[in-house]
């Protein structure tokens, strides 16, 4: 999780965040075309929630890479802390979207799901070492 691809210079989590950032407006436009502007905004919000959760991971990954002196115990604590931070952020943003902003639940969750396909794209990306 906290390693980067040296030949490209960008880590897998950063590639996921970039893919999610690119996917968010496309998903919102498609959702808006098929189900209306409110659904498009809900899809956009869901994709941005996934992007925010991934951004926390990218931030902590960058932080750990800047400190090569950290031992495995400190990195493990950071790993656990990042998991908790991401979960709390996800729940808070979903509560804000569903409760405060009154966005439609299905399009919001579909946007979140579609943005998570960025992880699938990063996992199936070509990692051939020639």
Backbone as numpy.savetxt, mean C-alpha at the origin, in Angstrom:
# Nx Ny Nz CAx CAy CAz Cx Cy Cz
11.78 -8.64 3.57 10.96 -7.45 3.57 11.82 -6.21 3.57
12.91 -6.18 4.29 13.72 -4.99 4.39 14.97 -5.08 3.52
14.85 -5.75 2.38 15.97 -5.80 1.45 15.56 -5.17 0.14
16.52 -4.66 -0.57 16.23 -4.01 -1.84 16.86 -4.74 -3.00
16.41 -4.44 -4.19 17.01 -4.98 -5.39 18.15 -4.07 -5.80
19.33 -4.56 -5.70 20.49 -3.72 -5.94 20.65 -3.38 -7.42
20.25 -4.26 -8.30 20.45 -4.00 -9.72 19.51 -2.91 -10.23
18.37 -2.73 -9.60 17.42 -1.71 -10.02 17.54 -0.48 -9.12
17.88 -0.68 -7.87 18.00 0.43 -6.95 16.69 0.81 -6.28
15.68 -0.03 -6.41 14.39 0.25 -5.80 13.89 -1.04 -5.15
13.40 -0.92 -3.94 12.95 -2.12 -3.23 11.58 -2.56 -3.72
11.22 -3.77 -3.34 9.93 -4.31 -3.73 8.77 -3.52 -3.14
8.93 -3.07 -1.91 7.84 -2.31 -1.29 7.67 -0.95 -1.97
8.75 -0.36 -2.42 8.63 0.91 -3.15 7.96 0.68 -4.50
8.28 -0.45 -5.15 7.62 -0.76 -6.42 6.13 -0.95 -6.22
5.75 -1.59 -5.11 4.33 -1.78 -4.81 3.64 -0.43 -4.61
4.27 0.44 -3.83 3.69 1.77 -3.58 3.54 2.55 -4.88
4.53 2.46 -5.76 4.42 3.15 -7.05 3.31 2.55 -7.90
3.19 1.23 -7.87 2.11 0.57 -8.62 0.75 0.97 -8.07
0.63 1.06 -6.76 -0.63 1.46 -6.15 -0.95 2.92 -6.47
0.06 3.77 -6.49 -0.17 5.17 -6.83 -0.63 5.31 -8.28
-0.10 4.50 -9.15 -0.55 4.54 -10.54 -1.91 3.91 -10.75
-2.21 2.91 -9.96 -3.48 2.19 -10.10 -4.66 2.98 -9.54
-4.43 3.82 -8.54 -5.52 4.53 -7.86 -6.35 5.39 -8.82
-5.76 6.28 -9.62 -6.62 7.09 -10.50 -7.27 6.28 -11.61
-6.60 5.24 -12.07 -7.19 4.40 -13.11 -8.41 3.67 -12.57
-8.29 3.10 -11.38 -9.42 2.41 -10.76 -10.57 3.38 -10.48
-10.24 4.61 -10.08 -11.29 5.60 -9.81 -12.01 5.99 -11.09
-11.28 6.15 -12.17 -11.92 6.49 -13.44 -12.83 5.36 -13.93
-12.35 4.14 -13.83 -13.17 3.00 -14.26 -14.40 2.87 -13.37
-14.22 2.99 -12.07 -15.36 2.93 -11.15 -16.35 4.05 -11.39
-15.84 5.24 -11.69 -16.71 6.38 -11.98 -17.48 6.20 -13.27
-16.84 5.59 -14.27 -17.52 5.37 -15.55 -18.66 4.36 -15.42
-18.44 3.31 -14.64 -19.43 2.24 -14.56 -20.49 2.45 -13.49
-20.15 3.07 -12.38 -21.09 3.14 -11.26 -21.38 4.55 -10.78
-20.82 5.55 -11.41 -21.09 6.92 -11.00 -19.93 7.54 -10.24
-20.04 8.84 -10.06 -18.94 9.60 -9.45 -18.73 9.25 -7.99
-19.81 8.96 -7.26 -19.67 8.61 -5.84 -18.90 7.30 -5.69
-19.21 6.33 -6.54 -18.50 5.06 -6.49 -17.04 5.25 -6.90
-16.80 6.10 -7.88 -15.43 6.38 -8.29 -14.61 6.99 -7.17
-15.22 7.91 -6.42 -14.53 8.50 -5.27 -14.27 7.47 -4.18
-15.22 6.56 -3.97 -15.03 5.51 -2.96 -13.91 4.56 -3.38
-13.85 4.23 -4.66 -12.77 3.37 -5.16 -11.43 4.08 -4.99
-11.39 5.36 -5.32 -10.16 6.14 -5.16 -9.73 6.17 -3.69
-10.67 6.39 -2.80 -10.34 6.41 -1.37 -9.79 5.06 -0.92
-10.42 3.97 -1.35 -9.93 2.65 -0.98 -8.52 2.40 -1.48
-8.24 2.81 -2.72 -6.89 2.64 -3.26 -5.88 3.51 -2.51
-6.30 4.71 -2.12 -5.40 5.59 -1.37 -5.15 5.07 0.04
-6.13 4.38 0.62 -5.92 3.75 1.92 -4.82 2.68 1.80
-4.91 1.86 0.76 -3.88 0.85 0.55 -2.51 1.49 0.31
-2.50 2.59 -0.41 -1.25 3.31 -0.66 -0.67 3.87 0.64
-1.51 4.41 1.50 -1.05 4.95 2.78 -0.45 3.85 3.66
-1.09 2.70 3.67 -0.59 1.58 4.47 0.76 1.10 3.91
0.89 1.07 2.60 2.17 0.68 1.99 3.23 1.74 2.21
2.83 3.00 2.25 3.79 4.09 2.47 4.42 4.00 3.86
3.66 3.54 4.84 4.23 3.34 6.18 5.32 2.28 6.12
5.07 1.22 5.37 6.07 0.16 5.24 7.31 0.67 4.51
7.13 1.45 3.46 8.26 2.01 2.73 9.07 2.94 3.63
8.38 3.75 4.42 9.05 4.68 5.32 9.91 3.93 6.33
9.34 2.90 6.95 10.08 2.14 7.95 11.21 1.32 7.30
10.98 0.85 6.08 12.04 0.13 5.38 13.23 1.06 5.11
12.94 2.25 4.65 13.99 3.23 4.40 14.73 3.56 5.70
13.97 3.69 6.79 14.58 3.98 8.08 15.53 2.86 8.49
15.13 1.62 8.29 16.00 0.50 8.68 17.22 0.40 7.78
17.09 0.78 6.52 18.22 0.72 5.61 19.26 1.81 5.92
18.83 2.88 6.54 19.75 3.95 6.90 20.54 3.63 8.16
20.21 2.53 8.82 20.89 2.15 10.06 21.42 0.73 9.95
22.52 0.52 9.25 23.05 -0.84 9.11 23.56 -1.41 10.44
23.74 -0.57 11.43 24.24 -1.05 12.72 23.16 -1.73 13.56
21.90 -1.61 13.18 20.83 -2.22 13.96 20.97 -3.74 13.88
20.81 -4.41 15.01 20.89 -5.86 15.03 19.52 -6.48 14.73
19.50 -7.82 14.66 18.27 -8.50 14.27 17.16 -8.32 15.31
17.51 -8.12 16.57 16.49 -7.93 17.60 15.77 -6.59 17.41
16.55 -5.57 17.12 15.93 -4.26 16.89 15.10 -4.27 15.61
15.59 -4.94 14.57 14.84 -5.04 13.33 13.55 -5.84 13.51
13.60 -6.88 14.34 12.39 -7.64 14.60 11.36 -6.80 15.34
11.82 -6.01 16.31 10.90 -5.10 17.01 10.29 -4.11 16.04
11.10 -3.61 15.12 10.58 -2.69 14.11 9.57 -3.38 13.21
9.84 -4.63 12.86 8.94 -5.41 12.03 7.57 -5.55 12.70
7.57 -5.88 13.98 6.32 -6.02 14.73 5.62 -4.66 14.84
6.39 -3.63 15.13 5.82 -2.28 15.26 5.18 -1.81 13.95
5.84 -2.10 12.84 5.29 -1.71 11.53 3.97 -2.43 11.27
3.90 -3.70 11.63 2.65 -4.43 11.46 1.51 -3.81 12.24
1.80 -3.42 13.46 0.77 -2.80 14.30 0.40 -1.42 13.76
1.40 -0.64 13.35 1.13 0.69 12.78 0.26 0.59 11.54
0.57 -0.36 10.68 -0.20 -0.51 9.44 -1.64 -0.93 9.73
-1.82 -1.83 10.69 -3.17 -2.26 11.06 -3.98 -1.12 11.64
-3.38 -0.36 12.55 -4.09 0.78 13.16 -4.44 1.82 12.10
-3.51 2.11 11.20 -3.78 3.07 10.13 -4.90 2.58 9.23
-4.86 1.31 8.86 -5.91 0.75 8.00 -7.28 0.86 8.65
-7.38 0.48 9.90 -8.67 0.53 10.60 -9.15 1.97 10.73
-8.24 2.89 11.09 -8.62 4.30 11.24 -9.10 4.90 9.93
-8.40 4.61 8.85 -8.81 5.16 7.55 -10.10 4.54 7.04
-10.31 3.25 7.31 -11.57 2.63 6.92 -12.74 3.19 7.74
-12.52 3.42 9.02 -13.56 4.04 9.84 -13.87 5.44 9.34
-12.84 6.18 8.98 -13.05 7.53 8.46 -13.81 7.50 7.14
-13.46 6.58 6.26 -14.13 6.50 4.97 -15.56 6.03 5.06
-15.79 5.02 5.88 -17.13 4.46 5.98 -18.02 5.25 6.94
-17.45 5.69 8.05 -18.26 6.36 9.07 -18.37 7.85 8.89
-17.24 8.52 8.73 -17.24 9.97 8.67 -17.62 10.48 7.28
-16.96 9.92 6.24 -17.22 10.39 4.88 -18.45 9.74 4.24
-18.94 8.68 4.85 -20.14 7.97 4.37 -19.98 7.49 2.92
-18.81 6.93 2.61 -18.57 6.38 1.28 -19.23 5.02 1.16
-19.55 4.64 -0.05 -20.18 3.34 -0.29 -19.18 2.24 0.06
-19.61 1.26 0.86 -18.67 0.24 1.34 -18.09 -0.67 0.25
-18.93 -1.13 -0.67 -18.44 -2.07 -1.67 -17.40 -1.44 -2.59
-17.65 -0.27 -3.17 -16.60 0.33 -4.00 -15.33 0.66 -3.22
-15.48 1.09 -1.98 -14.31 1.39 -1.17 -13.46 0.15 -0.97
-14.10 -0.94 -0.61 -13.35 -2.18 -0.39 -12.81 -2.76 -1.70
-13.52 -2.54 -2.80 -13.00 -2.97 -4.09 -11.75 -2.17 -4.47
-11.75 -0.88 -4.19 -10.57 -0.07 -4.44 -9.40 -0.54 -3.60
-9.66 -0.87 -2.35 -8.62 -1.40 -1.46 -8.09 -2.72 -2.00
-8.98 -3.58 -2.44 -8.59 -4.88 -2.98 -7.78 -4.73 -4.27
-8.24 -3.87 -5.15 -7.51 -3.67 -6.41 -6.11 -3.12 -6.16
-5.98 -2.23 -5.22 -4.66 -1.68 -4.92 -3.75 -2.73 -4.32
-4.32 -3.72 -3.63 -3.49 -4.77 -3.07 -2.91 -5.68 -4.15
-3.46 -5.63 -5.35 -2.88 -6.40 -6.45 -1.48 -5.90 -6.81
-1.11 -4.72 -6.33 0.26 -4.25 -6.49 1.25 -5.19 -5.83
0.84 -5.78 -4.71 1.70 -6.76 -4.04 1.86 -8.00 -4.89
0.78 -8.42 -5.55 0.85 -9.58 -6.42 1.76 -9.30 -7.61
1.66 -8.09 -8.15 2.51 -7.72 -9.28 3.97 -7.70 -8.87
4.27 -7.23 -7.67 5.66 -7.20 -7.21 6.18 -8.61 -6.92
5.30 -9.47 -6.43 5.72 -10.84 -6.11 5.97 -11.65 -7.37
5.22 -11.40 -8.42 5.38 -12.16 -9.65 6.31 -11.46 -10.63
6.87 -10.33 -10.22 7.81 -9.61 -11.09 9.03 -10.46 -11.38
9.66 -10.14 -12.47 10.82 -10.93 -12.89 12.02 -10.59 -12.04
12.55 -11.59 -11.40 13.74 -11.43 -10.57 14.86 -12.32 -11.08
14.97 -12.41 -12.39 16.03 -13.23 -12.98 17.38 -12.60 -12.74
18.30 -13.37 -12.23 19.65 -12.87 -11.96 20.59 -13.49 -12.97
20.82 -12.78 -14.05 21.70 -13.29 -15.11 23.03 -12.61 -15.06
